Amino acid sequence: MNITIKKPVSFSEKGGRLNNEDFVFPGNEQSSINNRLFLVCDGVGGSNKGEDASSIACDSIQTYFHTYLDSEKEFNPQIIEKSIRYAEILFDEHVRKHPDSKGMATTLCLLFFAHDAVYLTHAGNSRIYQFRNGKIIFKTEDHSMVNSLIKSGLLKLEDAATHPQKNVICRAIQGSFLPVEVDIVKITDVHPNDVFFMCTDGVTEVWSDNELGKLLSSRKSSEEKIDVIKEKCQDNAHDNYSGCLIPIHEVNKVNAIKHIFLYTFMY
């Protein structure tokens, strides 16, 4: 399979917080049609340096990917696991040097365009969507307390937005002392004009899935779509809000299937 993309557009804004604990890779100025790896992280910790957690995770994972691919020349899904393990080691080192950062953590959304498929990885409540003609083809499942309550039947979906623990997550990158579980999905059902969208919960607290699908499948340019998202978030988001929009240009494929849930891994 050979997938080419149109220029990605990303953003990361402080929103209603005093500082921005989100981090996006690549930044909008560095984005190009040649990018294959995309990361969106939402740092957790406030005074415990959530902004350090998100930036260390993005920097270490993309560094590991590029170093590995430069030496091996071919992608193997195990690189995902190894890159996250590498990030956890760097978390340990950072906390040793900066004890006030103890307790820092971050969500993770990772998207990589390999030769045979699109690989998606996530932990926490930041999300990855795949839209086609306004409909959700794929959406990650939040690793959050609220989602666990919904799945167990203890909470109604319509009550989730106002639940007092709506921001509590069950999985995050924290360090090697508590290895993170992540879901890894391989997607081969990709069509021209599909849109992949990665975002933190500062976006999804303001935008519903239906609203995002309608906007991101519209005839607006990618830049115009992101401007609309940012405008609504600016007026309504209580949290940092960040995301990355990746439009698909062309796809050459054989025997495509919708998606394969590879596994959840834990070290």
C-alpha positions in Angstrom: 0.0 0.0 0.0 1.2 3.5 -0.8 -0.5 6.4 0.9 0.2 10.0 0.1 -1.1 12.8 2.2 -2.0 16.5 1.7 -0.3 19.0 3.9 -1.1 18.4 7.6 -2.3 21.2 9.8 -1.7 21.2 13.5 -2.4 23.6 16.4 -1.8 23.8 20.2 -3.4 26.5 22.3 -3.5 27.4 26.0 -7.2 27.7 26.2 -8.6 28.3 29.7 -5.5 27.1 31.5 -2.6 29.2 32.8 -0.1 27.2 30.8 -0.1 24.8 27.9 0.5 21.2 28.8 -0.3 19.8 25.4 2.3 19.0 22.8 2.0 18.2 19.1 4.6 16.8 16.7 5.4 18.0 14.1 4.5 21.6 14.8 2.5 23.3 12.1 5.5 25.1 10.7 7.4 21.8 10.4 4.5 19.9 8.9 4.8 18.7 5.2 3.4 16.0 2.9 6.6 14.0 3.7 5.7 13.5 7.3 4.9 9.9 8.3 4.8 10.2 12.1 2.3 12.3 14.1 2.0 12.7 17.8 -0.4 14.5 20.1 0.1 14.4 23.9 -1.8 16.0 26.8 0.4 16.4 29.9 -1.0 15.6 33.3 0.2 17.1 36.5 -0.1 20.9 36.6 2.5 21.8 39.2 4.0 18.4 38.5 5.2 19.6 35.1 2.6 18.1 32.7 4.1 20.3 30.0 7.5 18.6 30.5 5.8 15.2 30.3 4.1 15.9 27.0 7.2 17.4 25.3 9.5 14.7 26.6 7.2 12.0 25.3 6.9 13.6 21.8 10.6 14.3 21.5 11.8 10.9 22.7 9.3 8.9 20.6 10.0 10.8 17.4 13.7 10.6 18.0 13.5 6.8 18.5 11.4 6.4 15.4 13.8 8.4 13.2 16.9 6.7 14.6 15.4 3.2 14.2 14.2 3.8 10.6 17.4 5.4 9.6 19.3 2.2 10.6 16.7 -0.5 9.8 15.1 1.1 6.7 11.9 -0.8 7.2 9.1 -0.4 9.7 8.2 -3.1 12.3 5.3 -2.5 14.7 7.6 -3.4 17.6 9.2 0.0 17.1 6.0 1.5 18.7 6.5 -0.5 21.9 10.2 0.2 22.0 9.8 3.9 21.4 7.3 4.2 24.3 9.7 2.2 26.5 12.4 4.6 25.6 10.2 7.6 26.5 9.5 6.0 29.9 13.3 5.7 30.6 13.7 9.4 29.8 10.8 10.2 32.2 12.8 8.4 34.9 15.9 10.4 34.1 14.1 13.7 34.1 12.5 13.0 37.5 15.9 12.0 38.9 17.3 15.4 37.8 14.1 17.3 38.7 12.4 15.8 41.7 9.7 18.4 41.6 8.5 16.7 38.4 7.6 13.5 40.2 4.0 12.5 39.3 4.1 14.0 35.8 2.4 12.0 33.1 0.9 12.4 29.6 -1.7 10.9 27.3 -0.5 9.6 23.9 -1.8 9.6 20.4 0.5 8.2 17.8 -0.2 7.8 14.0 2.3 6.4 11.6 2.0 5.8 7.8 3.9 2.6 7.1 4.2 0.9 3.7 1.4 -1.5 4.4 -1.0 0.4 6.6 -1.7 3.2 9.0 -0.8 2.3 12.6 -2.6 4.0 15.4 -1.6 3.9 19.1 -3.1 5.6 22.1 -3.2 5.8 25.9 -5.6 8.1 27.8 -8.4 10.3 26.6 -6.8 12.1 23.7 -8.3 10.7 20.5 -7.6 9.7 16.9 -10.5 9.8 14.4 -10.7 8.6 10.8 -13.6 10.3 8.9 -15.0 9.6 5.5 -17.8 11.6 4.0 -18.8 12.9 7.4 -18.9 9.5 9.0 -16.6 7.9 11.6 -14.7 5.0 10.1 -12.6 4.6 13.2 -12.3 6.2 16.6 -10.1 5.3 19.5 -11.7 4.4 22.8 -11.0 6.7 25.7 -9.0 5.1 28.6 -10.9 7.1 31.2 -12.9 6.5 34.4 -16.0 7.9 32.8 -15.8 5.6 29.8 -15.2 2.6 32.1 -18.4 3.6 34.0 -20.3 3.9 30.7 -19.1 0.5 29.5 -20.1 -1.1 32.9 -23.6 0.4 32.7 -23.1 2.6 35.8 -23.2 5.9 33.8 -25.4 7.1 30.9 -23.6 8.5 27.9 -25.6 11.7 28.2 -24.3 12.3 31.7 -20.6 11.8 30.9 -20.0 15.5 30.0 -21.0 16.7 33.4 -19.5 13.9 35.5 -17.2 15.3 38.3 -14.5 12.8 37.3 -14.7 13.3 33.5 -11.0 14.2 33.3 -9.7 11.2 35.2 -7.7 8.9 32.9 -6.8 5.3 33.5 -3.7 5.1 31.3 -0.8 7.4 30.7 3.0 7.5 30.1 4.5 8.0 33.6 7.8 6.2 33.7 9.2 2.7 33.8 8.0 2.2 37.4 4.5 1.9 36.0 4.6 0.8 32.3 1.7 2.1 30.3 -0.7 -0.1 28.4 -1.5 1.2 24.9 -3.9 0.0 22.2 -2.3 -0.6 18.8 -4.5 -0.7 15.7 -3.5 -1.4 12.1 -5.8 0.2 9.5 -5.7 -0.7 5.8 -9.2 0.7 4.8 -8.0 4.1 3.7 -9.5 6.0 0.8 -8.6 9.3 -0.9 -10.1 12.3 0.8 -10.3 10.4 4.2 -9.3 12.6 7.1 -7.4 11.6 10.1 -7.8 13.9 13.1 -5.9 13.7 16.4 -6.8 15.9 19.3 -6.7 16.4 23.1 -9.8 16.5 25.3 -9.9 20.2 25.2 -11.3 19.8 21.7 -13.7 17.0 22.4 -15.2 18.8 25.4 -16.4 21.5 22.9 -16.9 19.5 19.7 -19.2 16.5 19.3 -18.2 13.6 17.0 -21.0 14.6 14.6 -19.9 18.2 14.5 -16.3 17.2 13.8 -17.4 14.8 11.1 -19.5 17.4 9.3 -16.8 20.0 9.5 -13.8 17.9 8.6 -15.6 16.4 5.5 -16.7 19.8 4.2 -15.3 21.6 1.2 -13.3 24.0 3.4 -9.5 23.9 3.2 -7.6 22.2 6.0 -6.5 25.6 7.3 -10.1 26.9 7.3 -11.3 23.8 9.2 -8.7 24.2 11.9 -9.6 27.9 12.2 -13.2 27.0 12.8 -12.2 24.4 15.4 -9.9 26.8 17.2 -12.5 29.6 17.1 -15.1 27.5 18.9 -12.6 26.2 21.4 -11.3 29.6 22.1 -14.7 30.7 23.3 -15.7 27.6 25.1 -12.8 25.3 26.1 -11.8 25.3 29.8 -8.7 23.2 29.0 -5.7 23.4 26.6 -6.8 22.4 23.1 -4.6 20.8 20.5 -4.8 18.7 17.4 -3.5 17.6 14.0 -5.5 17.2 10.8 -4.1 14.8 8.2 -6.0 14.7 4.9 -5.4 11.7 2.6 -4.5 12.5 -1.0 -4.0 9.2 -2.9 -4.0 5.5 -2.0 -2.7 2.5 -3.9 -3.7 -0.7 -2.2 -4.6 -4.3 -2.6 -7.1 -6.4 -0.5 -7.9 -3.7 2.0 -9.7 -4.5 5.2 -11.3 -2.1 7.6 -9.0 -2.3 10.6 -7.2 -4.8 12.8 -6.9 -4.4 16.5 -3.4 -5.8 17.0 -3.1 -5.9 20.8 -2.9 -4.0 24.0 0.7 -4.3 25.3 2.1 -3.8 28.7 5.7 -4.1 29.7 
